[in-house]
Amino acid sequence: MSPQPQRPAPSPRDDILENGVLPVNDRLDTVQCAYYLQPTGRPDADFFDAVSLGKERAAQGRGREAVAVACGKGEFLVQAGGSKSGYPYVLSNGDFTIECGPHNRPNFFVTFRSQALWRESGYLLHAKFLAWARSVGFERDQREGLSRVDFCFDYLLPVVDFDEDAFTTRATKDSQHRENGKVQTFTFGKGNVVLRVYDKVAEIAEKSHKVWFFVLRRRESDVWRIEWQVRKTALRRFDIRTFDDLGQTG
């Protein structure tokens, strides 16, 4: 019996024509987390000494540009100033921005960078941070506390067939951003929960300059993003406190 001919799988363009939109991807775009770490011995003092020296070098340099400092199993750029939230040291690399201080509580506050979250999962980056912390003489004193999580969903949208009247919301605050008379961003809510629906391509060109997104998605047009920015109070309402909790939501 001769095999029956197989119907070819629909192409992305077929899905767009049949369904109107084609989901590109759903990811975490920003994660911020507080860590309570305790020193395991002398290396922690060496860490803060090295970071303090790097901060002084940056402050004395021309333009106060961040300077590279090797810390344990990693290399970071150390800024000349502290953070707005009161941490004396700010260091960053391709995976994290770390705010820290020996007398702060929590003593480490980490922002997981957008590109790293697209490259790896949030849980893997969390494990990577803890492994690095051990390399500079720290271990967890208690469980981490998630402070902010941005959930994003990207869509190919060749035709924008909606406007502000297409949304139904209980939010008491909303706004729109326009460029050349064309709406590029719809924003709903403030504080603990914010929803943004926006032209991702325009946002990259005008604000974030995350051109790596074009390489990652192989698209330079027709991408719109639905993004939920959820802060600690709202996360707690859904029992999301740690990375283990966050993983269980999927």
N, C-alpha and C positions, 0 to 999 in steps of 0.2 A: 504494500500500500504506500503510495507516494505521499510524502509529507505535505500537509496543507500549508499554503503560503501564510506567513505571519503578517499581521497588520503592523506597520511601523509605529513605534512609540511616538506620541505627539511631541512636537518640538515646543520649546518655550513660546515661540510666536503663536503656535496653535492654541496654547493655554490662554495666552493673552486675548486672542480673538474670541475664544469661547467663554471665558470667565470674566473678562474685563480687567482683572489684575492678576499678577503672578507674584506670590511671595518670594522674595530673594533669600532672606535669612532672618532668624530671630536670635538675639544675643543679649548679654549684659554689656552695657557700654561704659558704665562707670560704677565702681564699687569703692566705698570708703568704710574703713573698719578700725576700731580701737583695739589695741593689744596691751595687756597687762603682763609685762615681762619682768622677771627677777634675775639678777646676776648669778652666775654659777661660780664666779671666782674673779681673779684679777683681770682677765681679758676685757671685761666690761669697762673698766677704767681706761684701759688702753684705747678702746673704741671711742669714748667721749673725748679723750685727749687728742686723738687723730682728727676727729670731726671738728673740734674746737680750733685746732691748728689750721685746718682747711678753711674754716670760716674766716679766720684772721687773714690768711693769704688772699682770699677773695675780696675782703673789705679793703685791703691795701693795694690791690691791683688796679690797673687802669680800667675804668668802666665798671668796676665792681663785678666782673664776670665770675660765674661759678668756676671752681677749680676741681680737678679730678683727684679723688682720694681712694686708695685701695682700703677696703674694710672687710676683713674676713674673706669669705669666698665670693667677693663681688667688688665692683668698682663703681663709684658714684660721683656725681657732680654735687659739690657742697656750695650752697648759696651764701652770699655775704651777709644776709640778714635772717632773722627768724620768721616765723609764720604769723599771720594775723590772729590766729587763735592762741598765741602765747607760747608756742614751742620755740626754744632758742636755736634749734638746728633744723635745717631742711636739706635733705639730700635726695637725689633722684637718679634713676637710670631708665632703661627702656621698659622695665616692668613696673616700677613703683615710684611714687613720691612719698618719702618718709619724713614725717615731722616727729621730732623726738626731743627728750630732755631728761636728765637724771632726776629732776625733782618734780616732773609733771606726773599726773595720774589721770588717765592712763599715760604711760611713759612713751608709747609709740602710737602714732596715728598714721595709717597707711591709705593712700589713694592708689588703687590699681588702675594702671593706664589703659586707655581705650584700645590701643593697638595690641597690647599684650592680651587683653581679654578676648579679642578676636582670634589671636594666634593660639591661645591656650584657654582652658576653662578657669573660672574663678577659683574653684577648689584647688586646682594644681598650682595656681599662683599663690594661694594662701599657704600651701605646703612648702612652696619654694621660699616664701618669706620666712617661715618658721625655721627652715633649714639654714638660711642665711643668719638668722638671729642666733642660732646655736653656735655658728662659726665665729661670732664676735662675743660669745660669753653670756648669752641670755637664754632662758627657757620660760615657758608660760607659767604664770602665777595663777591664772584663772582663765576661763574661756573667753575668746574674743567677743566683741560686740559690734555687730554691723550697724553702721550709722546712716548709710545711704546706698541704695541700689537703683540703677537706671536700667529698666527693661526696654529693649528696642526691637522693633519689627520693621524690616525694610521691604518695600514693594516696588516692583517695576510698574510704572503708571504712565503709559504713553499719552493718555488723555485724562486731564483733571476734570472730572465731571461732578464736582461738589463745591459748595461755598459754605459760608458760616451758617446758613439756614439748614444745612444738612445735619447739624449736630444737635443732639438733645442732651442737656447737662444740668446737674444740680449745682454746679460751681457758681459762686457768687462773684467771681472775678474772671474775666476773659479779655483777651487782646489779640490783635492781629498785627503782623509786620508785612508791609508792602514795599516793593521795589519797582519803580517805574509804573506805578498804578496796579501792579499785579501782586496778589496775596501770595506770600511765600511761607508764612508760619501762622498757625492757629494755636493759641495757648489758653488752657483752661485750668483754673485753680491756682493756689499759692500755698506756700508753707510745706506741710507734710506730704501732700500729693499734688503733683503737677502733671498735666497731660499736654504734650506738644505734638502737633501734626505738621510736618514741614518738608519743604523741598530740600532734600539732603544735598543735592549737587550745588544748589545756590548757597547753602550754609557753608559748605567746604570752601567755595570760592570767596565768600565775603567774610568769614569769621574763623572757622577752626583750621582751615588749610590742611586738613588731613587727606592729602592727595594719595596716600597709600590705599585709601578706600577704593579708588578707581582701579588700582592694580588687583586688589583682593577680589572685587566683585566683577571686574572686567566690564564695567559700565561707567560711562561718563555723562549719562543723561537719563531722564525719566525715572529717577529713584526718589520716592517719598518715604519718610520715616514716621512711624507712630512710636512715641517715646513716653514712657511713664517714669517720672522721677519720684521715688518713694523714700521718705526719710524715716528715722528711727521710730518715732511714735506710731506711724502707720504700720511699719514692719512688725512692731510688737503686737499690734492688734491681730495679726495673722500668725503669731508665734514664730516669727522669723527673727532669731537673735544671732545665730552663728552660721558658719558656712554649711554645717551639717543640715540645719533647718532649711537653708536656701536650696540645697540639693534635693531635699524631699519635696519641694514645691513643684519640681518638674516631673 
